[in-house]
Amino acid sequence: MPKVACPECDRQIAMHELEANTVTESGGFSTSYRCPYCRGSIEDVADHLA
């Protein structure tokens, strides 16, 4: 299972553990992710895959 390295606390987080927030915008949807441990924001999950 792929893991994401948090850029703020360096923990390895499973994809299903990430906290996601999806909002509707005029052009579609926007989803933001954050670490469940330090609450740090993860801008682009693909850039942080471990």
PDB file of N, CA, C and O in Angstrom:
ATOM      1  N   MET A   1       0.853  -1.177   0.000  1.00  0.00           N
ATOM      2  CA  MET A   1       0.000   0.000   0.000  1.00  0.00           C
ATOM      3  C   MET A   1       0.897   1.239   0.000  1.00  0.00           C
ATOM      4  O   MET A   1       1.839   1.315   0.789  1.00  0.00           O
ATOM      5  N   PRO A   2       0.614   2.223  -0.886  1.00  0.00           N
ATOM      6  CA  PRO A   2       1.460   3.414  -0.935  1.00  0.00           C
ATOM      7  C   PRO A   2       1.357   4.244   0.340  1.00  0.00           C
ATOM      8  O   PRO A   2       0.303   4.332   0.970  1.00  0.00           O
ATOM      9  N   LYS A   3       2.473   4.840   0.692  1.00  0.00           N
ATOM     10  CA  LYS A   3       2.506   5.715   1.858  1.00  0.00           C
ATOM     11  C   LYS A   3       2.961   7.092   1.420  1.00  0.00           C
ATOM     12  O   LYS A   3       3.661   7.250   0.419  1.00  0.00           O
ATOM     13  N   VAL A   4       2.549   8.079   2.191  1.00  0.00           N
ATOM     14  CA  VAL A   4       2.890   9.469   1.940  1.00  0.00           C
ATOM     15  C   VAL A   4       3.793   9.946   3.074  1.00  0.00           C
ATOM     16  O   VAL A   4       3.511   9.690   4.245  1.00  0.00           O
ATOM     17  N   ALA A   5       4.874  10.635   2.730  1.00  0.00           N
ATOM     18  CA  ALA A   5       5.769  11.203   3.740  1.00  0.00           C
ATOM     19  C   ALA A   5       5.294  12.621   4.040  1.00  0.00           C
ATOM     20  O   ALA A   5       5.267  13.475   3.154  1.00  0.00           O
ATOM     21  N   CYS A   6       4.921  12.866   5.291  1.00  0.00           N
ATOM     22  CA  CYS A   6       4.474  14.205   5.684  1.00  0.00           C
ATOM     23  C   CYS A   6       5.661  15.167   5.597  1.00  0.00           C
ATOM     24  O   CYS A   6       6.713  14.892   6.173  1.00  0.00           O
ATOM     25  N   PRO A   7       5.512  16.290   4.887  1.00  0.00           N
ATOM     26  CA  PRO A   7       6.620  17.230   4.757  1.00  0.00           C
ATOM     27  C   PRO A   7       6.940  17.975   6.051  1.00  0.00           C
ATOM     28  O   PRO A   7       8.008  18.578   6.165  1.00  0.00           O
ATOM     29  N   GLU A   8       6.027  17.943   7.033  1.00  0.00           N
ATOM     30  CA  GLU A   8       6.259  18.677   8.271  1.00  0.00           C
ATOM     31  C   GLU A   8       6.799  17.805   9.399  1.00  0.00           C
ATOM     32  O   GLU A   8       7.700  18.229  10.122  1.00  0.00           O
ATOM     33  N   CYS A   9       6.263  16.588   9.565  1.00  0.00           N
ATOM     34  CA  CYS A   9       6.712  15.746  10.687  1.00  0.00           C
ATOM     35  C   CYS A   9       7.476  14.506  10.223  1.00  0.00           C
ATOM     36  O   CYS A   9       7.946  13.730  11.055  1.00  0.00           O
ATOM     37  N   ASP A  10       7.608  14.306   8.901  1.00  0.00           N
ATOM     38  CA  ASP A  10       8.353  13.189   8.306  1.00  0.00           C
ATOM     39  C   ASP A  10       7.796  11.804   8.619  1.00  0.00           C
ATOM     40  O   ASP A  10       8.494  10.809   8.424  1.00  0.00           O
ATOM     41  N   ARG A  11       6.575  11.718   9.094  1.00  0.00           N
ATOM     42  CA  ARG A  11       5.960  10.411   9.338  1.00  0.00           C
ATOM     43  C   ARG A  11       5.500   9.808   8.030  1.00  0.00           C
ATOM     44  O   ARG A  11       5.163  10.526   7.088  1.00  0.00           O
ATOM     45  N   GLN A  12       5.486   8.497   7.973  1.00  0.00           N
ATOM     46  CA  GLN A  12       4.964   7.760   6.829  1.00  0.00           C
ATOM     47  C   GLN A  12       3.486   7.479   7.094  1.00  0.00           C
ATOM     48  O   GLN A  12       3.147   6.811   8.070  1.00  0.00           O
ATOM     49  N   ILE A  13       2.620   7.978   6.243  1.00  0.00           N
ATOM     50  CA  ILE A  13       1.177   7.887   6.449  1.00  0.00           C
ATOM     51  C   ILE A  13       0.566   7.081   5.312  1.00  0.00           C
ATOM     52  O   ILE A  13       0.833   7.359   4.143  1.00  0.00           O
ATOM     53  N   ALA A  14      -0.250   6.088   5.640  1.00  0.00           N
ATOM     54  CA  ALA A  14      -0.971   5.331   4.616  1.00  0.00           C
ATOM     55  C   ALA A  14      -2.009   6.253   3.975  1.00  0.00           C
ATOM     56  O   ALA A  14      -2.560   7.138   4.630  1.00  0.00           O
ATOM     57  N   MET A  15      -2.261   6.033   2.699  1.00  0.00           N
ATOM     58  CA  MET A  15      -3.202   6.891   1.962  1.00  0.00           C
ATOM     59  C   MET A  15      -4.566   6.984   2.655  1.00  0.00           C
ATOM     60  O   MET A  15      -5.179   8.051   2.675  1.00  0.00           O
ATOM     61  N   HIS A  16      -5.039   5.879   3.216  1.00  0.00           N
ATOM     62  CA  HIS A  16      -6.362   5.895   3.843  1.00  0.00           C
ATOM     63  C   HIS A  16      -6.363   6.660   5.172  1.00  0.00           C
ATOM     64  O   HIS A  16      -7.433   6.967   5.697  1.00  0.00           O
ATOM     65  N   GLU A  17      -5.187   6.971   5.721  1.00  0.00           N
ATOM     66  CA  GLU A  17      -5.108   7.717   6.978  1.00  0.00           C
ATOM     67  C   GLU A  17      -5.144   9.230   6.782  1.00  0.00           C
ATOM     68  O   GLU A  17      -5.427   9.972   7.722  1.00  0.00           O
ATOM     69  N   LEU A  18      -4.858   9.690   5.563  1.00  0.00           N
ATOM     70  CA  LEU A  18      -4.863  11.131   5.309  1.00  0.00           C
ATOM     71  C   LEU A  18      -6.248  11.715   5.556  1.00  0.00           C
ATOM     72  O   LEU A  18      -7.264  11.085   5.263  1.00  0.00           O
ATOM     73  N   GLU A  19      -6.272  12.917   6.095  1.00  0.00           N
ATOM     74  CA  GLU A  19      -7.531  13.621   6.270  1.00  0.00           C
ATOM     75  C   GLU A  19      -7.758  14.447   5.010  1.00  0.00           C
ATOM     76  O   GLU A  19      -6.915  15.258   4.628  1.00  0.00           O
ATOM     77  N   ALA A  20      -8.895  14.235   4.373  1.00  0.00           N
ATOM     78  CA  ALA A  20      -9.199  14.929   3.119  1.00  0.00           C
ATOM     79  C   ALA A  20     -10.403  15.843   3.303  1.00  0.00           C
ATOM     80  O   ALA A  20     -11.338  15.539   4.042  1.00  0.00           O
ATOM     81  N   ASN A  21     -10.346  16.974   2.604  1.00  0.00           N
ATOM     82  CA  ASN A  21     -11.463  17.912   2.603  1.00  0.00           C
ATOM     83  C   ASN A  21     -11.709  18.332   1.159  1.00  0.00           C
ATOM     84  O   ASN A  21     -10.846  18.940   0.526  1.00  0.00           O
ATOM     85  N   THR A  22     -12.886  18.006   0.644  1.00  0.00           N
ATOM     86  CA  THR A  22     -13.235  18.338  -0.738  1.00  0.00           C
ATOM     87  C   THR A  22     -14.314  19.406  -0.732  1.00  0.00           C
ATOM     88  O   THR A  22     -15.322  19.288  -0.036  1.00  0.00           O
ATOM     89  N   VAL A  23     -14.085  20.458  -1.525  1.00  0.00           N
ATOM     90  CA  VAL A  23     -15.064  21.536  -1.647  1.00  0.00           C
ATOM     91  C   VAL A  23     -15.388  21.744  -3.114  1.00  0.00           C
ATOM     92  O   VAL A  23     -14.562  21.485  -3.989  1.00  0.00           O
ATOM     93  N   THR A  24     -16.596  22.215  -3.371  1.00  0.00           N
ATOM     94  CA  THR A  24     -16.981  22.514  -4.754  1.00  0.00           C
ATOM     95  C   THR A  24     -16.548  23.933  -5.090  1.00  0.00           C
ATOM     96  O   THR A  24     -16.625  24.842  -4.263  1.00  0.00           O
ATOM     97  N   GLU A  25     -16.092  24.096  -6.320  1.00  0.00           N
ATOM     98  CA  GLU A  25     -15.704  25.407  -6.828  1.00  0.00           C
ATOM     99  C   GLU A  25     -16.418  25.627  -8.154  1.00  0.00           C
ATOM    100  O   GLU A  25     -17.069  24.716  -8.666  1.00  0.00           O
ATOM    101  N   SER A  26     -16.305  26.803  -8.702  1.00  0.00           N
ATOM    102  CA  SER A  26     -17.008  27.100  -9.952  1.00  0.00           C
ATOM    103  C   SER A  26     -16.553  26.199 -11.100  1.00  0.00           C
ATOM    104  O   SER A  26     -17.336  25.917 -12.007  1.00  0.00           O
ATOM    105  N   GLY A  27     -15.292  25.741 -11.072  1.00  0.00           N
ATOM    106  CA  GLY A  27     -14.777  24.904 -12.143  1.00  0.00           C
ATOM    107  C   GLY A  27     -14.755  23.427 -11.815  1.00  0.00           C
ATOM    108  O   GLY A  27     -14.241  22.643 -12.613  1.00  0.00           O
ATOM    109  N   GLY A  28     -15.285  23.011 -10.688  1.00  0.00           N
ATOM    110  CA  GLY A  28     -15.292  21.596 -10.312  1.00  0.00           C
ATOM    111  C   GLY A  28     -15.080  21.406  -8.818  1.00  0.00           C
ATOM    112  O   GLY A  28     -15.766  22.015  -7.997  1.00  0.00           O
ATOM    113  N   PHE A  29     -14.116  20.548  -8.476  1.00  0.00           N
ATOM    114  CA  PHE A  29     -13.861  20.230  -7.082  1.00  0.00           C
ATOM    115  C   PHE A  29     -12.406  20.525  -6.726  1.00  0.00           C
ATOM    116  O   PHE A  29     -11.527  20.491  -7.587  1.00  0.00           O
ATOM    117  N   SER A  30     -12.165  20.812  -5.455  1.00  0.00           N
ATOM    118  CA  SER A  30     -10.805  21.009  -4.951  1.00  0.00           C
ATOM    119  C   SER A  30     -10.672  20.186  -3.673  1.00  0.00           C
ATOM    120  O   SER A  30     -11.495  20.305  -2.765  1.00  0.00           O
ATOM    121  N   THR A  31      -9.642  19.355  -3.606  1.00  0.00           N
ATOM    122  CA  THR A  31      -9.425  18.514  -2.437  1.00  0.00           C
ATOM    123  C   THR A  31      -8.097  18.869  -1.793  1.00  0.00           C
ATOM    124  O   THR A  31      -7.072  18.965  -2.468  1.00  0.00           O
ATOM    125  N   SER A  32      -8.125  19.062  -0.482  1.00  0.00           N
ATOM    126  CA  SER A  32      -6.894  19.318   0.260  1.00  0.00           C
ATOM    127  C   SER A  32      -6.693  18.177   1.252  1.00  0.00           C
ATOM    128  O   SER A  32      -7.654  17.559   1.710  1.00  0.00           O
ATOM    129  N   TYR A  33      -5.435  17.909   1.573  1.00  0.00           N
ATOM    130  CA  TYR A  33      -5.093  16.807   2.468  1.00  0.00           C
ATOM    131  C   TYR A  33      -4.253  17.316   3.630  1.00  0.00           C
ATOM    132  O   TYR A  33      -3.517  18.294   3.497  1.00  0.00           O
ATOM    133  N   ARG A  34      -4.371  16.638   4.776  1.00  0.00           N
ATOM    134  CA  ARG A  34      -3.498  16.986   5.886  1.00  0.00           C
ATOM    135  C   ARG A  34      -3.153  15.755   6.701  1.00  0.00           C
ATOM    136  O   ARG A  34      -3.869  14.754   6.694  1.00  0.00           O
ATOM    137  N   CYS A  35      -2.044  15.857   7.397  1.00  0.00           N
ATOM    138  CA  CYS A  35      -1.519  14.775   8.215  1.00  0.00           C
ATOM    139  C   CYS A  35      -2.406  14.591   9.455  1.00  0.00           C
ATOM    140  O   CYS A  35      -2.748  15.574  10.112  1.00  0.00           O
ATOM    141  N   PRO A  36      -2.781  13.352   9.782  1.00  0.00           N
ATOM    142  CA  PRO A  36      -3.623  13.130  10.956  1.00  0.00           C
ATOM    143  C   PRO A  36      -2.839  13.262  12.275  1.00  0.00           C
ATOM    144  O   PRO A  36      -3.438  13.297  13.349  1.00  0.00           O
ATOM    145  N   TYR A  37      -1.518  13.334  12.193  1.00  0.00           N
ATOM    146  CA  TYR A  37      -0.688  13.411  13.401  1.00  0.00           C
ATOM    147  C   TYR A  37      -0.330  14.844  13.769  1.00  0.00           C
ATOM    148  O   TYR A  37      -0.556  15.267  14.903  1.00  0.00           O
ATOM    149  N   CYS A  38       0.229  15.602  12.814  1.00  0.00           N
ATOM    150  CA  CYS A  38       0.658  16.965  13.126  1.00  0.00           C
ATOM    151  C   CYS A  38      -0.278  18.024  12.538  1.00  0.00           C
ATOM    152  O   CYS A  38      -0.105  19.216  12.789  1.00  0.00           O
ATOM    153  N   ARG A  39      -1.263  17.591  11.760  1.00  0.00           N
ATOM    154  CA  ARG A  39      -2.230  18.467  11.090  1.00  0.00           C
ATOM    155  C   ARG A  39      -1.585  19.339  10.011  1.00  0.00           C
ATOM    156  O   ARG A  39      -2.168  20.334   9.582  1.00  0.00           O
ATOM    157  N   GLY A  40      -0.379  18.961   9.576  1.00  0.00           N
ATOM    158  CA  GLY A  40       0.299  19.704   8.516  1.00  0.00           C
ATOM    159  C   GLY A  40      -0.388  19.499   7.183  1.00  0.00           C
ATOM    160  O   GLY A  40      -0.919  18.423   6.908  1.00  0.00           O
ATOM    161  N   SER A  41      -0.378  20.518   6.368  1.00  0.00           N
ATOM    162  CA  SER A  41      -0.995  20.470   5.048  1.00  0.00           C
ATOM    163  C   SER A  41      -0.079  19.763   4.060  1.00  0.00           C
ATOM    164  O   SER A  41       1.132  19.983   4.059  1.00  0.00           O
ATOM    165  N   ILE A  42      -0.658  18.918   3.224  1.00  0.00           N
ATOM    166  CA  ILE A  42       0.083  18.233   2.170  1.00  0.00           C
ATOM    167  C   ILE A  42      -0.510  18.705   0.854  1.00  0.00           C
ATOM    168  O   ILE A  42      -1.599  18.286   0.462  1.00  0.00           O
ATOM    169  N   GLU A  43       0.221  19.584   0.176  1.00  0.00           N
ATOM    170  CA  GLU A  43      -0.281  20.213  -1.046  1.00  0.00           C
ATOM    171  C   GLU A  43      -0.494  19.221  -2.180  1.00  0.00           C
ATOM    172  O   GLU A  43      -1.602  19.121  -2.708  1.00  0.00           O
ATOM    173  N   ASP A  44       0.535  18.492  -2.560  1.00  0.00           N
ATOM    174  CA  ASP A  44       0.439  17.557  -3.676  1.00  0.00           C
ATOM    175  C   ASP A  44       0.880  16.181  -3.198  1.00  0.00           C
ATOM    176  O   ASP A  44       2.075  15.935  -3.030  1.00  0.00           O
ATOM    177  N   VAL A  45      -0.065  15.295  -2.981  1.00  0.00           N
ATOM    178  CA  VAL A  45       0.209  13.970  -2.443  1.00  0.00           C
ATOM    179  C   VAL A  45       1.209  13.210  -3.320  1.00  0.00           C
ATOM    180  O   VAL A  45       2.084  12.517  -2.800  1.00  0.00           O
ATOM    181  N   ALA A  46       1.086  13.336  -4.640  1.00  0.00           N
ATOM    182  CA  ALA A  46       1.980  12.601  -5.552  1.00  0.00           C
ATOM    183  C   ALA A  46       3.437  12.989  -5.342  1.00  0.00           C
ATOM    184  O   ALA A  46       4.321  12.158  -5.545  1.00  0.00           O
ATOM    185  N   ASP A  47       3.710  14.216  -4.945  1.00  0.00           N
ATOM    186  CA  ASP A  47       5.091  14.659  -4.715  1.00  0.00           C
ATOM    187  C   ASP A  47       5.695  14.051  -3.458  1.00  0.00           C
ATOM    188  O   ASP A  47       6.916  14.056  -3.300  1.00  0.00           O
ATOM    189  N   HIS A  48       4.872  13.531  -2.568  1.00  0.00           N
ATOM    190  CA  HIS A  48       5.343  13.041  -1.275  1.00  0.00           C
ATOM    191  C   HIS A  48       5.196  11.539  -1.089  1.00  0.00           C
ATOM    192  O   HIS A  48       5.331  11.040   0.028  1.00  0.00           O
ATOM    193  N   LEU A  49       4.920  10.804  -2.175  1.00  0.00           N
ATOM    194  CA  LEU A  49       4.807   9.349  -2.068  1.00  0.00           C
ATOM    195  C   LEU A  49       6.156   8.767  -1.662  1.00  0.00           C
ATOM    196  O   LEU A  49       7.194   9.118  -2.225  1.00  0.00           O
ATOM    197  N   ALA A  50       6.125   7.874  -0.678  1.00  0.00           N
ATOM    198  CA  ALA A  50       7.365   7.274  -0.182  1.00  0.00           C
ATOM    199  C   ALA A  50       7.679   5.982  -0.899  1.00  0.00           C
ATOM    200  O   ALA A  50       8.689   5.342  -0.606  1.00  0.00           O
TER     201      ALA A  50
END
